[in-house]
Amino acid sequence: MSSSPRRVELREWGRAFVGPLTEPDLAALGRLGGRLEVESVAGGHLVWATSYVGVVRLPTLEVHVSPKLAGGELGLVRLLAWAAGLDSLEGRRDATPLLALGGNSLVDLLGLLLVQASEAVVRRGLLGDYVEEDEVLPAVRGRILMRRQLLERHGRVDRVWCRHDELRQDVDENRLLSFGLAVALRRCRDPGVLRRAQALREVLAAVCDPGPVPAARDLPAIGYHRLNGHYRWGHELARLVIEGDQIKDLLQGDRRCFAFLLDMNRLFERFIERLLKELGCARGVAVTAQARDTSIIRDSRGEPYASVRPDLLLSWPAAGGPGRRLAVDAKYKPYERGVGSGDLYQAFLYAFAYATAADASAVLLYPASDGLLAREELQVRTSGGRGDARITAVAVPIARVLEELRTSGLTGPLVAELWGVVDRGTVGGEVRQLPGPAAAQPTANVV
């Protein structure tokens, strides 16, 4: 009987010595695409976590990466809820099990959230849509298809060709939930989550036939409105579950090996996007996400050469012409040792690209590890000493901001300070001196 894999607990961006790894272990890690890195050292291997959290199960090793900068598992739940466009889950009658599950894997935690969201959808009622159908019926329904009746059933009146509308629930909204639950059934271990997910799959199977789970990029795009708005939270979780499960065939033929990893960088971007959009909307500032601009970089013929696409582009209204524009980049990275040079170069490009006659600036937001809202002012100067562009790097304490949003909404002091950085380039919190860009880290051998 084979022994269970050794279990290693890591925090994001952390590392641990795991001893010698087998060739199958290294082969499986090589299929992760850098989401979990390994370095050969004397006596064995070091495993490095990145911005992905979740679980990786290898033949002899099981690595669990938990969120640190988001405030642990409960902080991750709150972050998921806010990024998905919902209020905090605090106060919900089904929130208590989340606290009990906090010590288990992220897969079970997301599975429980998906089950809760799907149950809420079922209680409210599964959406359906009317589909036009043509069929032969013993009684008239809808309207008679006279031409088809004369051509195919001339002189026969026992059955009539009719065209009518039929309410079907085999729609994208229900299929997307079913896809997410299918992944949860494969990956979750908690018996309660599995039991509830199976019951929901059976309910959905009675009304729709979703087929195999597609790749994340092929999931249906759904626009939300009054009739299907109650699906939004469930769909966000289903997409996250499916995206986390897209790393397949870690070890061909061994179903015990798998990886379920959630990209915290993307989740942080969604969190910042919603926060700035709501703050900007209240002040008449337009906030556009992932706006691709091909007018910035041109070749010698004046043709577009490359596109510029900041995470967020804020535009202030101005009378009689274009107003101020500001690029905001969100990076889920620990910058205690200094903002990385590559991220600085990118931010300075945005500052010049969207500069006005009076200002060339950009903002770089990253998660804080000490619970303080802090900033660092960085300048690009000419050789003559003139400052031409300014970058404000801001450490955002995710857990404290989420708690303030839960208790005070958008009117809390911490949120107001964060908007002050974006709106005026000032902050009332701590101004600290970050060290210079971190020295290049030893290159981890991604096997």
C-alpha positions as CSV (number, residue, x, y, z in Angstrom):
1,M,0.0,0.0,0.0
2,S,1.4,3.4,-1.0
3,S,1.9,6.0,1.7
4,S,0.2,9.3,1.6
5,P,2.3,12.2,0.2
6,R,4.1,14.5,2.6
7,R,2.2,17.7,3.3
8,V,4.0,21.1,3.2
9,E,2.3,24.3,4.2
10,L,3.5,27.5,2.5
11,R,2.4,31.2,2.4
12,E,2.3,33.0,-0.9
13,W,5.8,34.1,-1.9
14,G,7.2,31.8,0.7
15,R,9.6,28.9,0.3
16,A,10.4,25.6,2.1
17,F,13.0,22.9,2.0
18,V,11.2,19.7,1.0
19,G,14.2,17.3,0.7
20,P,14.9,15.2,-2.4
21,L,12.1,15.0,-5.0
22,T,11.5,12.1,-7.4
23,E,11.6,12.4,-11.1
24,P,7.8,12.1,-11.3
25,D,7.5,15.0,-8.8
26,L,9.8,17.1,-10.9
27,A,8.0,16.2,-14.1
28,A,4.7,17.3,-12.6
29,L,6.1,20.5,-11.3
30,G,7.4,21.3,-14.8
31,R,3.8,21.4,-16.0
32,L,2.8,24.1,-13.7
33,G,4.3,26.9,-15.8
34,G,6.1,28.7,-13.0
35,R,3.1,28.8,-10.7
36,L,5.1,26.8,-8.2
37,E,8.9,26.8,-8.6
38,V,11.6,24.5,-7.5
39,E,15.3,25.0,-6.9
40,S,17.9,22.3,-6.6
41,V,20.1,22.8,-3.4
42,A,22.4,20.7,-1.4
43,G,20.5,17.7,0.1
44,G,17.3,18.1,-1.9
45,H,15.1,20.9,-3.3
46,L,13.5,24.2,-2.3
47,V,9.9,24.9,-3.3
48,W,9.0,28.5,-3.9
49,A,5.4,29.8,-3.9
50,T,4.4,32.7,-6.2
51,S,1.2,34.8,-6.3
52,Y,-0.9,31.6,-6.8
53,V,-2.6,30.0,-3.8
54,G,-4.2,26.6,-3.5
55,V,-3.0,23.0,-3.5
56,V,-0.6,20.9,-5.7
57,R,-0.6,17.2,-5.1
58,L,2.5,15.3,-6.4
59,P,3.3,11.6,-6.1
60,T,5.3,12.0,-2.9
61,L,4.5,15.6,-1.9
62,E,1.4,17.8,-1.3
63,V,2.0,21.5,-1.2
64,H,-0.7,23.9,0.2
65,V,-0.2,27.6,-0.4
66,S,-2.3,29.9,1.7
67,P,-3.0,33.6,1.2
68,K,-1.0,35.9,3.5
69,L,-1.3,39.5,2.2
70,A,-5.1,39.1,1.8
71,G,-5.6,38.2,5.5
72,G,-5.7,34.5,5.5
73,E,-8.6,32.3,4.4
74,L,-11.3,34.5,5.8
75,G,-9.7,37.5,4.3
76,L,-9.7,35.7,0.9
77,V,-13.4,35.0,1.3
78,R,-14.1,38.7,1.9
79,L,-11.8,39.6,-1.0
80,L,-13.7,37.2,-3.3
81,A,-17.0,38.6,-2.3
82,W,-15.9,42.2,-2.9
83,A,-14.2,41.5,-6.2
84,A,-17.3,39.7,-7.4
85,G,-19.4,42.9,-6.8
86,L,-21.1,41.8,-3.6
87,D,-21.0,43.1,0.0
88,S,-19.2,41.3,2.7
89,L,-20.4,37.8,3.6
90,E,-20.5,38.8,7.3
91,G,-23.9,38.4,8.8
92,R,-25.2,35.8,6.4
93,R,-26.7,32.9,8.1
94,D,-24.6,30.4,6.1
95,A,-21.3,32.2,6.8
96,T,-20.5,30.3,10.0
97,P,-19.3,27.1,8.2
98,L,-16.6,29.2,6.4
99,L,-14.9,29.9,9.7
100,A,-14.8,26.2,10.6
101,L,-13.4,25.3,7.1
102,G,-10.7,27.9,7.2
103,G,-8.0,25.4,8.1
104,N,-8.7,23.1,5.2
105,S,-7.7,23.5,1.6
106,L,-8.6,26.4,-0.6
107,V,-10.4,24.0,-2.9
108,D,-12.9,23.1,-0.3
109,L,-13.4,26.7,0.7
110,L,-14.2,27.8,-2.8
111,G,-16.3,24.7,-3.3
112,L,-18.4,25.6,-0.3
113,L,-18.8,29.2,-1.5
114,L,-19.9,27.9,-4.9
115,V,-22.4,25.5,-3.4
116,Q,-23.9,28.3,-1.2
117,A,-24.2,30.6,-4.2
118,S,-25.8,27.9,-6.4
119,E,-28.3,26.9,-3.7
120,A,-29.3,30.6,-3.5
121,V,-29.9,30.6,-7.2
122,V,-32.0,27.4,-7.1
123,R,-34.1,28.7,-4.2
124,R,-34.8,31.9,-6.2
125,G,-35.6,29.9,-9.3
126,L,-33.6,28.7,-12.3
127,L,-33.7,31.0,-15.3
128,G,-35.3,29.9,-18.5
129,D,-35.7,31.3,-22.0
130,Y,-38.3,30.8,-24.7
131,V,-37.1,28.9,-27.7
132,E,-39.1,28.8,-31.0
133,E,-39.9,25.2,-32.0
134,D,-41.6,23.6,-35.0
135,E,-43.3,20.2,-34.4
136,V,-46.3,18.1,-35.3
137,L,-49.0,18.2,-32.6
138,P,-52.4,16.6,-32.1
139,A,-53.8,20.0,-31.2
140,V,-53.0,23.5,-32.4
141,R,-50.5,25.4,-30.4
142,G,-49.1,28.7,-31.4
143,R,-49.7,29.2,-35.1
144,I,-50.2,26.6,-37.9
145,L,-47.4,26.3,-40.5
146,M,-49.8,26.1,-43.5
147,R,-47.2,25.6,-46.2
148,R,-45.5,22.8,-44.3
149,Q,-48.8,21.2,-43.4
150,L,-49.9,21.3,-47.1
151,L,-46.6,19.9,-48.4
152,E,-46.1,17.2,-45.8
153,R,-49.6,16.3,-44.4
154,H,-52.0,17.3,-47.2
155,G,-55.5,15.9,-46.4
156,R,-54.5,14.6,-42.9
157,V,-55.9,16.6,-40.0
158,D,-55.1,14.2,-37.1
159,R,-51.9,16.1,-36.4
160,V,-50.9,19.7,-37.4
161,W,-47.6,21.4,-38.0
162,C,-47.3,24.2,-35.4
163,R,-44.7,26.8,-34.5
164,H,-44.8,27.7,-30.8
165,D,-42.5,29.1,-28.0
166,E,-41.2,26.6,-25.5
167,L,-39.7,27.6,-22.2
168,R,-36.3,25.9,-21.8
169,Q,-33.8,26.1,-19.0
170,D,-30.9,24.8,-21.0
171,V,-29.3,28.2,-21.0
172,D,-25.8,29.5,-20.5
173,E,-26.6,30.8,-16.9
174,N,-27.4,27.3,-15.7
175,R,-24.7,25.6,-17.8
176,L,-21.9,27.7,-16.2
177,L,-23.0,26.8,-12.7
178,S,-23.0,23.1,-13.7
179,F,-19.5,23.4,-15.1
180,G,-18.2,24.9,-11.8
181,L,-20.0,22.2,-9.7
182,A,-18.5,19.5,-11.9
183,V,-15.0,20.7,-11.1
184,A,-15.8,21.0,-7.4
185,L,-17.0,17.4,-7.3
186,R,-13.6,16.4,-8.8
187,R,-11.4,18.4,-6.5
188,C,-13.2,18.9,-3.1
189,R,-12.7,16.5,-0.2
190,D,-15.0,17.8,2.4
191,P,-18.0,15.3,2.6
192,G,-20.5,18.0,3.2
193,V,-19.4,20.1,0.3
194,L,-19.4,17.0,-2.0
195,R,-22.9,16.0,-0.9
196,R,-24.4,19.4,-1.5
197,A,-22.6,19.8,-4.9
198,Q,-23.8,16.4,-6.1
199,A,-27.4,17.3,-5.2
200,L,-27.1,20.6,-7.1
201,R,-25.6,18.9,-10.1
202,E,-28.6,16.6,-10.2
203,V,-31.0,19.5,-10.1
204,L,-29.2,21.2,-13.0
205,A,-28.9,18.0,-15.0
206,A,-32.7,17.8,-15.0
207,V,-32.9,21.1,-16.9
208,C,-29.7,21.4,-19.0
209,D,-27.1,19.3,-20.6
210,P,-23.8,21.3,-20.2
211,G,-21.5,18.7,-21.7
212,P,-17.8,18.5,-20.8
213,V,-16.2,21.4,-18.9
214,P,-14.6,23.8,-21.4
215,A,-11.4,25.7,-21.0
216,A,-11.7,29.0,-19.0
217,R,-11.3,31.1,-22.2
218,D,-14.2,29.3,-23.8
219,L,-16.7,29.8,-21.1
220,P,-19.8,31.7,-22.1
221,A,-19.8,35.5,-21.8
222,I,-22.9,36.5,-19.9
223,G,-24.4,40.0,-19.6
224,Y,-26.3,40.6,-16.3
225,H,-29.7,42.3,-16.0
226,R,-32.7,42.3,-13.7
227,L,-33.7,38.7,-14.5
228,N,-30.3,37.0,-14.1
229,G,-28.5,39.3,-11.7
230,H,-28.9,36.7,-8.9
231,Y,-26.5,34.4,-10.8
232,R,-23.5,36.8,-10.8
233,W,-21.9,35.7,-7.5
234,G,-22.2,32.0,-8.5
235,H,-20.8,32.6,-11.9
236,E,-17.8,34.5,-10.5
237,L,-17.0,31.6,-8.2
238,A,-17.6,29.0,-11.0
239,R,-15.1,30.8,-13.2
240,L,-12.6,31.0,-10.4
241,V,-13.0,27.3,-9.7
242,I,-12.7,26.4,-13.4
243,E,-9.7,28.7,-13.9
244,G,-8.0,27.2,-10.9
245,D,-8.4,23.7,-12.3
246,Q,-7.1,24.3,-15.8
247,I,-3.7,22.7,-15.1
248,K,-4.4,19.1,-16.1
249,D,-2.4,15.9,-16.6
250,L,0.3,16.7,-14.1
251,L,1.3,13.1,-14.3
252,Q,-0.4,11.2,-17.1
253,G,-2.4,8.2,-15.9
254,D,-2.1,9.1,-12.2
255,R,-5.4,10.7,-11.1
256,R,-4.1,11.3,-7.6
257,C,-1.9,14.1,-8.9
258,F,-3.5,17.4,-9.6
259,A,-3.1,21.2,-9.1
260,F,-5.8,23.7,-8.1
261,L,-4.3,27.2,-8.0
262,L,-6.0,30.6,-7.7
263,D,-4.2,33.6,-9.3
264,M,-4.2,36.2,-6.5
265,N,-2.8,38.9,-8.9
266,R,-5.9,38.7,-11.0
267,L,-8.1,38.8,-7.9
268,F,-6.3,41.8,-6.5
269,E,-6.8,43.6,-9.9
270,R,-10.5,42.9,-9.7
271,F,-10.7,44.2,-6.1
272,I,-8.9,47.4,-7.0
273,E,-11.0,47.8,-10.2
274,R,-14.3,47.6,-8.3
275,L,-13.0,49.9,-5.5
276,L,-11.8,52.7,-7.9
277,K,-14.9,52.4,-10.1
278,E,-17.2,52.9,-7.2
279,L,-15.1,55.8,-5.8
280,G,-14.8,57.4,-9.3
281,C,-18.5,57.0,-10.1
282,A,-19.4,59.1,-7.0
283,R,-17.0,61.8,-8.2
284,G,-17.7,61.9,-11.9
285,V,-14.4,60.2,-12.8
286,A,-14.5,57.5,-15.5
287,V,-12.6,54.3,-14.8
288,T,-11.8,52.0,-17.7
289,A,-10.2,48.6,-17.1
290,Q,-7.6,47.1,-19.5
291,A,-8.0,49.9,-22.1
292,R,-5.8,48.9,-25.0
293,D,-4.2,52.0,-26.7
294,T,-2.3,51.6,-30.0
295,S,-1.7,55.3,-30.5
296,I,1.2,55.6,-28.1
297,I,4.0,53.6,-29.7
298,R,4.5,54.2,-33.4
299,D,7.1,53.0,-35.9
300,S,9.0,55.2,-38.4
301,R,6.0,55.3,-40.8
302,G,3.7,56.5,-38.1
303,E,1.9,53.1,-37.9
304,P,1.0,51.4,-34.6
305,Y,3.9,49.4,-33.4
306,A,2.8,48.1,-30.0
307,S,-0.2,48.6,-27.7
308,V,-0.2,50.1,-24.2
309,R,-2.7,48.6,-21.7
310,P,-2.7,49.7,-18.1
311,D,-4.8,47.8,-15.6
312,L,-7.0,50.9,-15.0
313,L,-7.2,54.3,-16.8
314,L,-8.9,57.1,-14.9
315,S,-10.3,60.2,-16.7
316,W,-11.3,63.4,-15.1
317,P,-13.9,65.6,-16.9
318,A,-12.7,69.0,-18.1
319,A,-14.5,71.8,-19.9
320,G,-13.5,72.5,-23.4
321,G,-11.1,69.6,-24.0
322,P,-9.6,66.4,-22.6
323,G,-9.0,66.4,-18.9
324,R,-6.4,64.7,-16.8
325,R,-5.8,61.0,-17.3
326,L,-4.0,58.7,-14.9
327,A,-2.9,55.1,-15.3
328,V,-3.1,52.8,-12.3
329,D,-1.4,49.5,-12.1
330,A,-2.2,46.8,-9.5
331,K,0.5,44.3,-8.7
332,Y,0.0,41.5,-6.1
333,K,3.7,41.4,-5.1
334,P,5.6,41.9,-1.8
335,Y,7.6,45.0,-2.3
336,E,9.3,45.2,1.2
337,R,12.7,45.1,-0.5
338,G,11.7,47.7,-3.2
339,V,9.5,47.9,-6.2
340,G,10.9,45.7,-9.0
341,S,12.7,47.5,-11.8
342,G,10.5,46.1,-14.5
343,D,7.3,47.3,-12.8
344,L,8.8,50.7,-12.4
345,Y,9.7,51.0,-16.0
346,Q,6.2,50.0,-17.0
347,A,4.7,52.6,-14.6
348,F,6.9,55.4,-16.0
349,L,5.9,54.5,-19.5
350,Y,2.3,54.9,-18.5
351,A,3.1,58.2,-16.8
352,F,4.6,59.6,-20.0
353,A,2.0,58.1,-22.2
354,Y,-0.9,59.8,-20.5
355,A,0.9,63.0,-19.4
356,T,-0.7,66.4,-19.6
357,A,1.2,69.7,-19.9
358,A,1.1,70.1,-16.2
359,D,1.6,66.6,-14.9
360,A,3.1,63.2,-15.8
361,S,2.3,60.7,-13.2
362,A,1.1,57.1,-12.6
363,V,0.1,55.1,-9.5
364,L,1.3,51.6,-8.6
365,L,-0.9,49.8,-6.0
366,Y,0.4,46.6,-4.2
367,P,-0.7,44.8,-1.1
368,A,0.7,45.8,2.3
369,S,1.9,43.2,4.8
370,D,1.9,45.4,7.9
371,G,-1.7,46.8,7.9
372,L,-0.6,50.4,7.0
373,L,-1.5,52.6,4.1
374,A,1.9,53.8,3.0
375,R,3.4,55.4,-0.1
376,E,6.7,56.1,-1.8
377,E,7.2,58.9,-4.3
378,L,9.6,58.1,-7.2
379,Q,10.8,60.4,-9.9
380,V,12.4,60.2,-13.2
381,R,14.8,63.1,-13.7
382,T,16.8,64.3,-16.6
383,S,20.6,64.5,-16.4
384,G,20.2,68.2,-15.6
385,G,18.2,67.3,-12.5
386,R,14.7,68.3,-13.7
387,G,11.9,65.9,-12.6
388,D,9.8,64.9,-15.6
389,A,7.6,62.1,-14.2
390,R,6.4,60.9,-10.9
391,I,5.3,57.5,-9.7
392,T,3.4,57.0,-6.5
393,A,3.8,53.4,-5.1
394,V,1.1,52.7,-2.6
395,A,0.9,49.8,-0.1
396,V,-2.8,48.8,0.3
397,P,-3.7,46.9,3.5
398,I,-6.3,44.6,1.9
399,A,-7.7,43.2,5.2
400,R,-8.1,46.7,6.8
401,V,-9.7,48.1,3.7
402,L,-12.2,45.2,3.4
403,E,-13.1,45.6,7.1
404,E,-13.6,49.3,6.6
405,L,-15.8,48.7,3.5
406,R,-17.8,46.3,5.6
407,T,-18.4,48.8,8.4
408,S,-18.3,52.2,6.8
409,G,-18.7,51.6,3.0
410,L,-16.9,54.1,0.8
411,T,-16.8,56.8,3.5
412,G,-14.1,55.4,5.8
413,P,-10.9,57.3,6.4
414,L,-8.6,54.6,4.9
415,V,-10.6,54.5,1.6
416,A,-10.7,58.3,1.5
417,E,-6.9,58.4,1.9
418,L,-6.5,55.9,-0.9
419,W,-8.6,58.0,-3.2
420,G,-6.6,61.0,-2.2
421,V,-3.5,59.4,-3.6
422,V,-5.2,58.8,-6.9
423,D,-7.0,62.1,-7.1
424,R,-4.3,64.5,-5.8
425,G,-1.2,62.4,-5.3
426,T,-1.3,62.9,-1.6
427,V,-2.0,60.6,1.4
428,G,-2.4,61.3,5.1
429,G,-1.0,57.9,6.1
430,E,2.6,57.0,6.7
431,V,5.1,58.1,4.1
432,R,8.0,55.7,4.2
433,Q,11.2,55.3,2.4
434,L,11.2,52.1,0.4
435,P,14.6,50.5,-0.4
436,G,15.8,50.6,-3.9
437,P,14.7,48.0,-6.4
438,A,15.4,44.6,-5.0
439,A,18.5,42.9,-6.2
440,A,17.9,40.2,-8.7
441,Q,16.8,37.0,-7.0
442,P,18.6,33.8,-7.6
443,T,17.0,32.2,-10.6
444,A,14.9,29.3,-9.5
445,N,15.2,26.3,-11.8
446,V,11.7,25.7,-13.0
447,V,12.0,22.1,-13.7
